[in-house]
Amino acid sequence: MRKFTSFGDFMTIIAHMFAFVYKIDMLIHLPLIEEGVFSALTINTINNEIYLRSLIVSSFLGLTLQI
């Protein structure tokens, strides 16, 4: 059995929560940007990239802490 599985899962959940809060924050600020659909698509792309990065970091943290 691995020792720190619960701690690694906890860090993964925290990283997911940060990514989710950031997505909500971007969705709230999205109507304030009045430059059209292009800026919205750009922000969505950047947002997905940040979410994927946090997902990769959280997975790495989980794997590192589970050893």
VEXVO-482228 format. One record per atom (N, C-alpha, C): residue number from 1; residue in three letters; atom name; x, y, z. Coordinates in steps of 0.001 Angstrom, whole numbers. Layout:
! VEXVO-482228
+-----+-----+------+---------+---------+---------+
:   n : res : atom :      px :      py :      pz :
+-----+-----+------+---------+---------+---------+
: NUM : ALA :   CA :       X :       Y :       Z :
...
+-----+-----+------+---------+---------+---------+
! end
This chain:
! VEXVO-482228
+-----+-----+------+---------+---------+---------+
:   n : res : atom :      px :      py :      pz :
+-----+-----+------+---------+---------+---------+
:   1 : MET :    N :     844 :   -1199 :       0 :
:   1 : MET :   CA :       0 :       0 :       0 :
:   1 : MET :    C :     877 :    1248 :       0 :
:   2 : ARG :    N :     395 :    2258 :    -702 :
:   2 : ARG :   CA :    1107 :    3530 :    -693 :
:   2 : ARG :    C :     686 :    4344 :     519 :
:   3 : LYS :    N :    1612 :    5112 :    1044 :
:   3 : LYS :   CA :    1344 :    5789 :    2308 :
:   3 : LYS :    C :     519 :    7065 :    2125 :
:   4 : PHE :    N :     911 :    7926 :    1184 :
:   4 : PHE :   CA :     341 :    9260 :    1117 :
:   4 : PHE :    C :    -694 :    9403 :       1 :
:   5 : THR :    N :   -1475 :    8348 :    -222 :
:   5 : THR :   CA :   -2468 :    8392 :   -1290 :
:   5 : THR :    C :   -3518 :    9457 :   -1005 :
:   6 : SER :    N :   -3985 :    9521 :     247 :
:   6 : SER :   CA :   -5043 :   10479 :     575 :
:   6 : SER :    C :   -4525 :   11909 :     439 :
:   7 : PHE :    N :   -3264 :   12150 :     807 :
:   7 : PHE :   CA :   -2710 :   13496 :     691 :
:   7 : PHE :    C :   -2546 :   13883 :    -780 :
:   8 : GLY :    N :   -2122 :   12925 :   -1614 :
:   8 : GLY :   CA :   -1992 :   13216 :   -3037 :
:   8 : GLY :    C :   -3339 :   13506 :   -3663 :
:   9 : ASP :    N :   -4364 :   12732 :   -3270 :
:   9 : ASP :   CA :   -5713 :   12980 :   -3769 :
:   9 : ASP :    C :   -6206 :   14341 :   -3305 :
:  10 : PHE :    N :   -5883 :   14701 :   -2063 :
:  10 : PHE :   CA :   -6280 :   15997 :   -1517 :
:  10 : PHE :    C :   -5667 :   17133 :   -2332 :
:  11 : MET :    N :   -4367 :   17034 :   -2651 :
:  11 : MET :   CA :   -3713 :   18063 :   -3456 :
:  11 : MET :    C :   -4324 :   18131 :   -4851 :
:  12 : THR :    N :   -4689 :   16974 :   -5416 :
:  12 : THR :   CA :   -5328 :   16959 :   -6731 :
:  12 : THR :    C :   -6663 :   17675 :   -6687 :
:  13 : ILE :    N :   -7447 :   17417 :   -5630 :
:  13 : ILE :   CA :   -8752 :   18066 :   -5489 :
:  13 : ILE :    C :   -8569 :   19570 :   -5346 :
:  14 : ILE :    N :   -7554 :   20003 :   -4586 :
:  14 : ILE :   CA :   -7316 :   21439 :   -4405 :
:  14 : ILE :    C :   -6941 :   22084 :   -5735 :
:  15 : ALA :    N :   -6105 :   21411 :   -6522 :
:  15 : ALA :   CA :   -5732 :   21963 :   -7818 :
:  15 : ALA :    C :   -6944 :   22054 :   -8737 :
:  16 : HIS :    N :   -7809 :   21041 :   -8699 :
:  16 : HIS :   CA :   -9043 :   21082 :   -9489 :
:  16 : HIS :    C :   -9924 :   22238 :   -9046 :
:  17 : MET :    N :  -10004 :   22474 :   -7733 :
:  17 : MET :   CA :  -10837 :   23561 :   -7220 :
:  17 : MET :    C :  -10299 :   24902 :   -7682 :
:  18 : PHE :    N :   -8960 :   25080 :   -7659 :
:  18 : PHE :   CA :   -8383 :   26331 :   -8131 :
:  18 : PHE :    C :   -8695 :   26549 :   -9599 :
:  19 : ALA :    N :   -8566 :   25486 :  -10398 :
:  19 : ALA :   CA :   -8858 :   25609 :  -11826 :
:  19 : ALA :    C :  -10329 :   25939 :  -12040 :
:  20 : PHE :    N :  -11207 :   25305 :  -11257 :
:  20 : PHE :   CA :  -12642 :   25536 :  -11409 :
:  20 : PHE :    C :  -12999 :   26964 :  -11019 :
:  21 : VAL :    N :  -12424 :   27461 :   -9917 :
:  21 : VAL :   CA :  -12683 :   28837 :   -9484 :
:  21 : VAL :    C :  -12197 :   29810 :  -10550 :
:  22 : TYR :    N :  -11036 :   29524 :  -11164 :
:  22 : TYR :   CA :  -10525 :   30401 :  -12204 :
:  22 : TYR :    C :  -11460 :   30402 :  -13408 :
:  23 : LYS :    N :  -12005 :   29235 :  -13766 :
:  23 : LYS :   CA :  -12953 :   29162 :  -14881 :
:  23 : LYS :    C :  -14195 :   29991 :  -14574 :
:  24 : ILE :    N :  -14726 :   29889 :  -13355 :
:  24 : ILE :   CA :  -15904 :   30669 :  -12967 :
:  24 : ILE :    C :  -15578 :   32160 :  -13041 :
:  25 : ASP :    N :  -14380 :   32532 :  -12556 :
:  25 : ASP :   CA :  -13965 :   33932 :  -12568 :
:  25 : ASP :    C :  -13907 :   34458 :  -13996 :
:  26 : MET :    N :  -13363 :   33662 :  -14919 :
:  26 : MET :   CA :  -13282 :   34089 :  -16310 :
:  26 : MET :    C :  -14680 :   34188 :  -16923 :
:  27 : LEU :    N :  -15584 :   33272 :  -16546 :
:  27 : LEU :   CA :  -16945 :   33330 :  -17078 :
:  27 : LEU :    C :  -17672 :   34576 :  -16582 :
:  28 : ILE :    N :  -17393 :   34984 :  -15332 :
:  28 : ILE :   CA :  -18041 :   36177 :  -14795 :
:  28 : ILE :    C :  -17524 :   37425 :  -15518 :
:  29 : HIS :    N :  -16229 :   37480 :  -15789 :
:  29 : HIS :   CA :  -15655 :   38657 :  -16424 :
:  29 : HIS :    C :  -15831 :   38661 :  -17937 :
:  30 : LEU :    N :  -16328 :   37555 :  -18495 :
:  30 : LEU :   CA :  -16461 :   37464 :  -19944 :
:  30 : LEU :    C :  -17418 :   38502 :  -20525 :
:  31 : PRO :    N :  -18605 :   38748 :  -19924 :
:  31 : PRO :   CA :  -19492 :   39751 :  -20516 :
:  31 : PRO :    C :  -18944 :   41167 :  -20450 :
:  32 : LEU :    N :  -17966 :   41419 :  -19569 :
:  32 : LEU :   CA :  -17419 :   42770 :  -19448 :
:  32 : LEU :    C :  -16522 :   43120 :  -20625 :
:  33 : ILE :    N :  -16070 :   42109 :  -21365 :
:  33 : ILE :   CA :  -15183 :   42351 :  -22500 :
:  33 : ILE :    C :  -16040 :   42552 :  -23743 :
:  34 : GLU :    N :  -15923 :   43722 :  -24359 :
:  34 : GLU :   CA :  -16815 :   44079 :  -25460 :
:  34 : GLU :    C :  -16061 :   44150 :  -26770 :
:  35 : GLU :    N :  -15216 :   43156 :  -27027 :
:  35 : GLU :   CA :  -14453 :   43178 :  -28272 :
:  35 : GLU :    C :  -14951 :   42130 :  -29248 :
:  36 : GLY :    N :  -16052 :   41452 :  -28921 :
:  36 : GLY :   CA :  -16633 :   40520 :  -29867 :
:  36 : GLY :    C :  -16291 :   39072 :  -29562 :
:  37 : VAL :    N :  -16617 :   38217 :  -30524 :
:  37 : VAL :   CA :  -16497 :   36778 :  -30324 :
:  37 : VAL :    C :  -15042 :   36342 :  -30302 :
:  38 : PHE :    N :  -14181 :   37043 :  -31020 :
:  38 : PHE :   CA :  -12780 :   36623 :  -31123 :
:  38 : PHE :    C :  -12108 :   36631 :  -29764 :
:  39 : SER :    N :  -12319 :   37711 :  -28994 :
:  39 : SER :   CA :  -11691 :   37784 :  -27675 :
:  39 : SER :    C :  -12248 :   36709 :  -26750 :
:  40 : ALA :    N :  -13568 :   36421 :  -26885 :
:  40 : ALA :   CA :  -14166 :   35378 :  -26055 :
:  40 : ALA :    C :  -13548 :   34020 :  -26382 :
:  41 : LEU :    N :  -13359 :   33735 :  -27672 :
:  41 : LEU :   CA :  -12750 :   32462 :  -28060 :
:  41 : LEU :    C :  -11303 :   32394 :  -27585 :
:  42 : THR :    N :  -10591 :   33522 :  -27679 :
:  42 : THR :   CA :   -9203 :   33546 :  -27220 :
:  42 : THR :    C :   -9127 :   33268 :  -25723 :
:  43 : ILE :    N :  -10012 :   33925 :  -24962 :
:  43 : ILE :   CA :  -10014 :   33725 :  -23511 :
:  43 : ILE :    C :  -10366 :   32278 :  -23183 :
:  44 : ASN :    N :  -11309 :   31694 :  -23935 :
:  44 : ASN :   CA :  -11688 :   30309 :  -23682 :
:  44 : ASN :    C :  -10505 :   29374 :  -23949 :
:  45 : THR :    N :   -9753 :   29654 :  -25008 :
:  45 : THR :   CA :   -8585 :   28824 :  -25320 :
:  45 : THR :    C :   -7534 :   28943 :  -24221 :
:  46 : ILE :    N :   -7251 :   30177 :  -23780 :
:  46 : ILE :   CA :   -6271 :   30387 :  -22711 :
:  46 : ILE :    C :   -6743 :   29703 :  -21436 :
:  47 : ASN :    N :   -8055 :   29798 :  -21166 :
:  47 : ASN :   CA :   -8633 :   29203 :  -19971 :
:  47 : ASN :    C :   -8466 :   27689 :  -19984 :
:  48 : ASN :    N :   -8750 :   27063 :  -21134 :
:  48 : ASN :   CA :   -8600 :   25608 :  -21231 :
:  48 : ASN :    C :   -7141 :   25209 :  -21067 :
:  49 : GLU :    N :   -6234 :   26013 :  -21609 :
:  49 : GLU :   CA :   -4809 :   25706 :  -21477 :
:  49 : GLU :    C :   -4377 :   25775 :  -20020 :
:  50 : ILE :    N :   -4856 :   26795 :  -19303 :
:  50 : ILE :   CA :   -4520 :   26920 :  -17884 :
:  50 : ILE :    C :   -5097 :   25750 :  -17098 :
:  51 : TYR :    N :   -6329 :   25338 :  -17448 :
:  51 : TYR :   CA :   -6950 :   24205 :  -16759 :
:  51 : TYR :    C :   -6144 :   22931 :  -16996 :
:  52 : LEU :    N :   -5700 :   22727 :  -18256 :
:  52 : LEU :   CA :   -4908 :   21537 :  -18560 :
:  52 : LEU :    C :   -3573 :   21568 :  -17828 :
:  53 : ARG :    N :   -2949 :   22753 :  -17771 :
:  53 : ARG :   CA :   -1677 :   22856 :  -17043 :
:  53 : ARG :    C :   -1866 :   22510 :  -15575 :
:  54 : SER :    N :   -2935 :   23055 :  -14952 :
:  54 : SER :   CA :   -3165 :   22759 :  -13537 :
:  54 : SER :    C :   -3470 :   21283 :  -13347 :
:  55 : LEU :    N :   -4168 :   20684 :  -14344 :
:  55 : LEU :   CA :   -4458 :   19252 :  -14271 :
:  55 : LEU :    C :   -3166 :   18445 :  -14307 :
:  56 : ILE :    N :   -2242 :   18827 :  -15209 :
:  56 : ILE :   CA :    -960 :   18131 :  -15306 :
:  56 : ILE :    C :    -159 :   18304 :  -14018 :
:  57 : VAL :    N :    -152 :   19538 :  -13492 :
:  57 : VAL :   CA :     598 :   19794 :  -12256 :
:  57 : VAL :    C :       7 :   19000 :  -11104 :
:  58 : SER :    N :   -1344 :   18961 :  -11023 :
:  58 : SER :   CA :   -1974 :   18229 :   -9930 :
:  58 : SER :    C :   -1694 :   16729 :  -10051 :
:  59 : SER :    N :   -1715 :   16207 :  -11277 :
:  59 : SER :   CA :   -1409 :   14793 :  -11464 :
:  59 : SER :    C :      38 :   14512 :  -11066 :
:  60 : PHE :    N :     947 :   15426 :  -11442 :
:  60 : PHE :   CA :    2355 :   15258 :  -11073 :
:  60 : PHE :    C :    2525 :   15292 :   -9562 :
:  61 : LEU :    N :    1834 :   16248 :   -8904 :
:  61 : LEU :   CA :    1901 :   16324 :   -7443 :
:  61 : LEU :    C :    1365 :   15047 :   -6816 :
:  62 : GLY :    N :     230 :   14567 :   -7345 :
:  62 : GLY :   CA :    -351 :   13349 :   -6799 :
:  62 : GLY :    C :     591 :   12165 :   -6934 :
:  63 : LEU :    N :    1207 :   12032 :   -8110 :
:  63 : LEU :   CA :    2127 :   10908 :   -8321 :
:  63 : LEU :    C :    3368 :   11045 :   -7457 :
:  64 : THR :    N :    3858 :   12300 :   -7294 :
:  64 : THR :   CA :    5061 :   12509 :   -6496 :
:  64 : THR :    C :    4806 :   12184 :   -5033 :
:  65 : LEU :    N :    3635 :   12620 :   -4528 :
:  65 : LEU :   CA :    3359 :   12431 :   -3112 :
:  65 : LEU :    C :    2920 :   11009 :   -2797 :
:  66 : GLN :    N :    2558 :   10220 :   -3810 :
:  66 : GLN :   CA :    2100 :    8869 :   -3548 :
:  66 : GLN :    C :    3240 :    7861 :   -3467 :
:  67 : ILE :    N :    4462 :    8275 :   -3762 :
:  67 : ILE :   CA :    5588 :    7330 :   -3747 :
:  67 : ILE :    C :    5880 :    6902 :   -2302 :
+-----+-----+------+---------+---------+---------+
! end
